[in-house]
């Protein structure tokens, strides 16, 4: 497992930015990160996750990726209940809807991200490939980007 993947599996590391957003300082991330509040699919309790924004197709849209795969808890929760609250930039707790993109649309979004952000992709790509390539082989999928869950958040 790569260092980046180990860090993304380290609870305190991935949860640290939540305090920043809850304190109203999410604007410091400059729109590159957002905090999403969602409901636990079993408990119904509020859950929080900070995610990197990979695309902003419109001012009221933000696209994020389940970087640890389709078994990510936040991803499974928004599949069960797509009603979420999003904090991004200076906007706080905006009622939003999470929509899972079709595999072709998600792969196209990731390809665009690779060209627009080669530095971050150099870190993110190998983390995705660690779990996505074996999953793609298992599913008989030639393009591993098609198995990466990509979610569009429709704000407002």
Helices and strands as residue ranges (DSSP letters): H 3-8, H 11-22, G 26-29, E 33-39, E 46-52, E 61-65, H 73-80, E 83-88, E 91-100, H 103-116, H 118-139, G 144-147, E 150-155
